[in-house]
Amino acid sequence: MREGSERWHVVSESEFSHEREGLAHIRELLPDRGPFHAWSNFEFRDGQGKWHEVDLLVLGEGRLHLVELEHYQGRISGDAYRWRRGRRSEDSPMLLARRKAQRLASVLKDAAHEAGAWRCARRCSTARPSLAADRWRHSPVPCSP
């Protein structure tokens, strides 16, 4: 995706140089064509009222990708739940990103349901799976209740 593309949406600038560099690298790797879009550095509130920060959300072909950027140096060991860096132990960022993605998915499903789009997408995907993705791309194909 080229710099300045209308498909790349900077919600707020990152204050960290390593994060700006990582976002620029990912942007260069993304196709600059539909359906791809990306939103960087935004927050959302989950169903329990907790705020979550998202480094990057990418709309790809048929799915959304939540991307968390981390800046580590040195050796990392551990498993899917705990990471060890030297003498420090911490929750795995992969586990935290998965939980954040699940919370964001819940917020998006609730919003789509309130807008009536969820029922439309479910009905269309049952009838013709390729139509469900068209709904999310604002296709002119009508969908009635």
C-alpha positions as protocol buffer text, in pm:
chain_id: "A"
residue {
  index: 1
  type: MET
  ca { x: 0 y: 0 z: 0 }
}
residue {
  index: 2
  type: ARG
  ca { x: 152 y: 332 z: -101 }
}
residue {
  index: 3
  type: GLU
  ca { x: 218 y: 611 z: 147 }
}
residue {
  index: 4
  type: GLY
  ca { x: -78 y: 849 z: 144 }
}
residue {
  index: 5
  type: SER
  ca { x: -319 y: 582 z: 19 }
}
residue {
  index: 6
  type: GLU
  ca { x: -684 y: 651 z: 97 }
}
residue {
  index: 7
  type: ARG
  ca { x: -700 y: 291 z: 216 }
}
residue {
  index: 8
  type: TRP
  ca { x: -458 y: 359 z: 506 }
}
residue {
  index: 9
  type: HIS
  ca { x: -632 y: 539 z: 793 }
}
residue {
  index: 10
  type: VAL
  ca { x: -420 y: 689 z: 1071 }
}
residue {
  index: 11
  type: VAL
  ca { x: -665 y: 742 z: 1356 }
}
residue {
  index: 12
  type: SER
  ca { x: -388 y: 886 z: 1573 }
}
residue {
  index: 13
  type: GLU
  ca { x: -13 y: 907 z: 1523 }
}
residue {
  index: 14
  type: SER
  ca { x: 203 y: 674 z: 1728 }
}
residue {
  index: 15
  type: GLU
  ca { x: 430 y: 842 z: 1978 }
}
residue {
  index: 16
  type: PHE
  ca { x: 688 y: 564 z: 1943 }
}
residue {
  index: 17
  type: SER
  ca { x: 938 y: 564 z: 1656 }
}
residue {
  index: 18
  type: HIS
  ca { x: 969 y: 184 z: 1654 }
}
residue {
  index: 19
  type: GLU
  ca { x: 590 y: 154 z: 1619 }
}
residue {
  index: 20
  type: ARG
  ca { x: 579 y: 410 z: 1335 }
}
residue {
  index: 21
  type: GLU
  ca { x: 854 y: 213 z: 1157 }
}
residue {
  index: 22
  type: GLY
  ca { x: 666 y: -114 z: 1207 }
}
residue {
  index: 23
  type: LEU
  ca { x: 341 y: 35 z: 1076 }
}
residue {
  index: 24
  type: ALA
  ca { x: 522 y: 177 z: 770 }
}
residue {
  index: 25
  type: HIS
  ca { x: 672 y: -165 z: 698 }
}
residue {
  index: 26
  type: ILE
  ca { x: 332 y: -336 z: 721 }
}
residue {
  index: 27
  type: ARG
  ca { x: 173 y: -66 z: 502 }
}
residue {
  index: 28
  type: GLU
  ca { x: 434 y: -134 z: 231 }
}
residue {
  index: 29
  type: LEU
  ca { x: 346 y: -505 z: 238 }
}
residue {
  index: 30
  type: LEU
  ca { x: -31 y: -457 z: 202 }
}
residue {
  index: 31
  type: PRO
  ca { x: -196 y: -448 z: -141 }
}
residue {
  index: 32
  type: ASP
  ca { x: -329 y: -105 z: -244 }
}
residue {
  index: 33
  type: ARG
  ca { x: -655 y: -243 z: -382 }
}
residue {
  index: 34
  type: GLY
  ca { x: -997 y: -351 z: -261 }
}
residue {
  index: 35
  type: PRO
  ca { x: -1103 y: -480 z: -22 }
}
residue {
  index: 36
  type: PHE
  ca { x: -790 y: -388 z: 176 }
}
residue {
  index: 37
  type: HIS
  ca { x: -808 y: -103 z: 428 }
}
residue {
  index: 38
  type: ALA
  ca { x: -612 y: -47 z: 749 }
}
residue {
  index: 39
  type: TRP
  ca { x: -673 y: 165 z: 1061 }
}
residue {
  index: 40
  type: SER
  ca { x: -387 y: 242 z: 1297 }
}
residue {
  index: 41
  type: ASN
  ca { x: -374 y: 349 z: 1660 }
}
residue {
  index: 42
  type: PHE
  ca { x: -729 y: 363 z: 1787 }
}
residue {
  index: 43
  type: GLU
  ca { x: -914 y: 266 z: 2101 }
}
residue {
  index: 44
  type: PHE
  ca { x: -1245 y: 94 z: 2160 }
}
residue {
  index: 45
  type: ARG
  ca { x: -1456 y: 23 z: 2465 }
}
residue {
  index: 46
  type: ASP
  ca { x: -1574 y: -334 z: 2522 }
}
residue {
  index: 47
  type: GLY
  ca { x: -1907 y: -452 z: 2664 }
}
residue {
  index: 48
  type: GLN
  ca { x: -1776 y: -419 z: 3022 }
}
residue {
  index: 49
  type: GLY
  ca { x: -1673 y: -56 z: 2967 }
}
residue {
  index: 50
  type: LYS
  ca { x: -1297 y: -129 z: 2949 }
}
residue {
  index: 51
  type: TRP
  ca { x: -1084 y: 59 z: 2695 }
}
residue {
  index: 52
  type: HIS
  ca { x: -846 y: -126 z: 2460 }
}
residue {
  index: 53
  type: GLU
  ca { x: -579 y: 14 z: 2230 }
}
residue {
  index: 54
  type: VAL
  ca { x: -534 y: -133 z: 1882 }
}
residue {
  index: 55
  type: ASP
  ca { x: -207 y: -83 z: 1695 }
}
residue {
  index: 56
  type: LEU
  ca { x: -349 y: -184 z: 1357 }
}
residue {
  index: 57
  type: LEU
  ca { x: -670 y: -333 z: 1220 }
}
residue {
  index: 58
  type: VAL
  ca { x: -655 y: -462 z: 862 }
}
residue {
  index: 59
  type: LEU
  ca { x: -956 y: -542 z: 648 }
}
residue {
  index: 60
  type: GLY
  ca { x: -843 y: -819 z: 416 }
}
residue {
  index: 61
  type: GLU
  ca { x: -1018 y: -1060 z: 186 }
}
residue {
  index: 62
  type: GLY
  ca { x: -1308 y: -1194 z: 390 }
}
residue {
  index: 63
  type: ARG
  ca { x: -1168 y: -1114 z: 736 }
}
residue {
  index: 64
  type: LEU
  ca { x: -1030 y: -858 z: 976 }
}
residue {
  index: 65
  type: HIS
  ca { x: -679 y: -887 z: 1120 }
}
residue {
  index: 66
  type: LEU
  ca { x: -588 y: -728 z: 1452 }
}
residue {
  index: 67
  type: VAL
  ca { x: -214 y: -657 z: 1459 }
}
residue {
  index: 68
  type: GLU
  ca { x: -22 y: -588 z: 1780 }
}
residue {
  index: 69
  type: LEU
  ca { x: 326 y: -445 z: 1745 }
}
residue {
  index: 70
  type: GLU
  ca { x: 586 y: -525 z: 2012 }
}
residue {
  index: 71
  type: HIS
  ca { x: 943 y: -402 z: 2046 }
}
residue {
  index: 72
  type: TYR
  ca { x: 1166 y: -658 z: 2211 }
}
residue {
  index: 73
  type: GLN
  ca { x: 1540 y: -709 z: 2207 }
}
residue {
  index: 74
  type: GLY
  ca { x: 1726 y: -1015 z: 2323 }
}
residue {
  index: 75
  type: ARG
  ca { x: 1619 y: -1372 z: 2378 }
}
residue {
  index: 76
  type: ILE
  ca { x: 1257 y: -1463 z: 2451 }
}
residue {
  index: 77
  type: SER
  ca { x: 1147 y: -1802 z: 2579 }
}
residue {
  index: 78
  type: GLY
  ca { x: 819 y: -1939 z: 2706 }
}
residue {
  index: 79
  type: ASP
  ca { x: 494 y: -2071 z: 2571 }
}
residue {
  index: 80
  type: ALA
  ca { x: 157 y: -1945 z: 2448 }
}
residue {
  index: 81
  type: TYR
  ca { x: 70 y: -1813 z: 2795 }
}
residue {
  index: 82
  type: ARG
  ca { x: 391 y: -1680 z: 2954 }
}
residue {
  index: 83
  type: TRP
  ca { x: 703 y: -1524 z: 2801 }
}
residue {
  index: 84
  type: ARG
  ca { x: 1038 y: -1491 z: 2973 }
}
residue {
  index: 85
  type: ARG
  ca { x: 1291 y: -1224 z: 2884 }
}
residue {
  index: 86
  type: GLY
  ca { x: 1596 y: -1267 z: 3100 }
}
residue {
  index: 87
  type: ARG
  ca { x: 1463 y: -1276 z: 3457 }
}
residue {
  index: 88
  type: ARG
  ca { x: 1133 y: -1109 z: 3370 }
}
residue {
  index: 89
  type: SER
  ca { x: 818 y: -1311 z: 3315 }
}
residue {
  index: 90
  type: GLU
  ca { x: 504 y: -1166 z: 3159 }
}
residue {
  index: 91
  type: ASP
  ca { x: 180 y: -1267 z: 2992 }
}
residue {
  index: 92
  type: SER
  ca { x: 229 y: -1360 z: 2629 }
}
residue {
  index: 93
  type: PRO
  ca { x: 138 y: -1071 z: 2400 }
}
residue {
  index: 94
  type: MET
  ca { x: -20 y: -1327 z: 2167 }
}
residue {
  index: 95
  type: LEU
  ca { x: -268 y: -1427 z: 2437 }
}
residue {
  index: 96
  type: LEU
  ca { x: -344 y: -1063 z: 2514 }
}
residue {
  index: 97
  type: ALA
  ca { x: -391 y: -984 z: 2143 }
}
residue {
  index: 98
  type: ARG
  ca { x: -627 y: -1280 z: 2106 }
}
residue {
  index: 99
  type: ARG
  ca { x: -841 y: -1159 z: 2397 }
}
residue {
  index: 100
  type: LYS
  ca { x: -844 y: -807 z: 2253 }
}
residue {
  index: 101
  type: ALA
  ca { x: -948 y: -945 z: 1911 }
}
residue {
  index: 102
  type: GLN
  ca { x: -1233 y: -1140 z: 2073 }
}
residue {
  index: 103
  type: ARG
  ca { x: -1353 y: -828 z: 2255 }
}
residue {
  index: 104
  type: LEU
  ca { x: -1335 y: -621 z: 1936 }
}
residue {
  index: 105
  type: ALA
  ca { x: -1523 y: -892 z: 1744 }
}
residue {
  index: 106
  type: SER
  ca { x: -1797 y: -879 z: 2006 }
}
residue {
  index: 107
  type: VAL
  ca { x: -1823 y: -499 z: 1979 }
}
residue {
  index: 108
  type: LEU
  ca { x: -1837 y: -518 z: 1597 }
}
residue {
  index: 109
  type: LYS
  ca { x: -2100 y: -794 z: 1601 }
}
residue {
  index: 110
  type: ASP
  ca { x: -2314 y: -594 z: 1843 }
}
residue {
  index: 111
  type: ALA
  ca { x: -2284 y: -281 z: 1627 }
}
residue {
  index: 112
  type: ALA
  ca { x: -2367 y: -475 z: 1310 }
}
residue {
  index: 113
  type: HIS
  ca { x: -2664 y: -635 z: 1481 }
}
residue {
  index: 114
  type: GLU
  ca { x: -2794 y: -295 z: 1595 }
}
residue {
  index: 115
  type: ALA
  ca { x: -2757 y: -164 z: 1239 }
}
residue {
  index: 116
  type: GLY
  ca { x: -2940 y: -468 z: 1099 }
}
residue {
  index: 117
  type: ALA
  ca { x: -2637 y: -567 z: 891 }
}
residue {
  index: 118
  type: TRP
  ca { x: -2563 y: -885 z: 1087 }
}
residue {
  index: 119
  type: ARG
  ca { x: -2896 y: -1049 z: 998 }
}
residue {
  index: 120
  type: CYS
  ca { x: -2848 y: -943 z: 637 }
}
residue {
  index: 121
  type: ALA
  ca { x: -2496 y: -1086 z: 617 }
}
residue {
  index: 122
  type: ARG
  ca { x: -2602 y: -1413 z: 784 }
}
residue {
  index: 123
  type: ARG
  ca { x: -2900 y: -1458 z: 552 }
}
residue {
  index: 124
  type: CYS
  ca { x: -2700 y: -1380 z: 239 }
}
residue {
  index: 125
  type: SER
  ca { x: -2410 y: -1601 z: 343 }
}
residue {
  index: 126
  type: THR
  ca { x: -2651 y: -1890 z: 392 }
}
residue {
  index: 127
  type: ALA
  ca { x: -2801 y: -1844 z: 47 }
}
residue {
  index: 128
  type: ARG
  ca { x: -2481 y: -1758 z: -143 }
}
residue {
  index: 129
  type: PRO
  ca { x: -2157 y: -1737 z: 60 }
}
residue {
  index: 130
  type: SER
  ca { x: -1993 y: -1491 z: -180 }
}
residue {
  index: 131
  type: LEU
  ca { x: -2267 y: -1236 z: -114 }
}
residue {
  index: 132
  type: ALA
  ca { x: -2184 y: -1195 z: 256 }
}
residue {
  index: 133
  type: ALA
  ca { x: -1847 y: -1039 z: 183 }
}
residue {
  index: 134
  type: ASP
  ca { x: -2011 y: -806 z: -70 }
}
residue {
  index: 135
  type: ARG
  ca { x: -2233 y: -663 z: 204 }
}
residue {
  index: 136
  type: TRP
  ca { x: -1932 y: -556 z: 404 }
}
residue {
  index: 137
  type: ARG
  ca { x: -1781 y: -390 z: 92 }
}
residue {
  index: 138
  type: HIS
  ca { x: -2099 y: -183 z: 50 }
}
residue {
  index: 139
  type: SER
  ca { x: -2198 y: -370 z: -260 }
}
residue {
  index: 140
  type: PRO
  ca { x: -2502 y: -242 z: -452 }
}
residue {
  index: 141
  type: VAL
  ca { x: -2655 y: -592 z: -425 }
}
residue {
  index: 142
  type: PRO
  ca { x: -2980 y: -544 z: -225 }
}
residue {
  index: 143
  type: CYS
  ca { x: -3050 y: -741 z: 89 }
}
residue {
  index: 144
  type: SER
  ca { x: -3402 y: -738 z: 227 }
}
residue {
  index: 145
  type: PRO
  ca { x: -3512 y: -855 z: 575 }
}
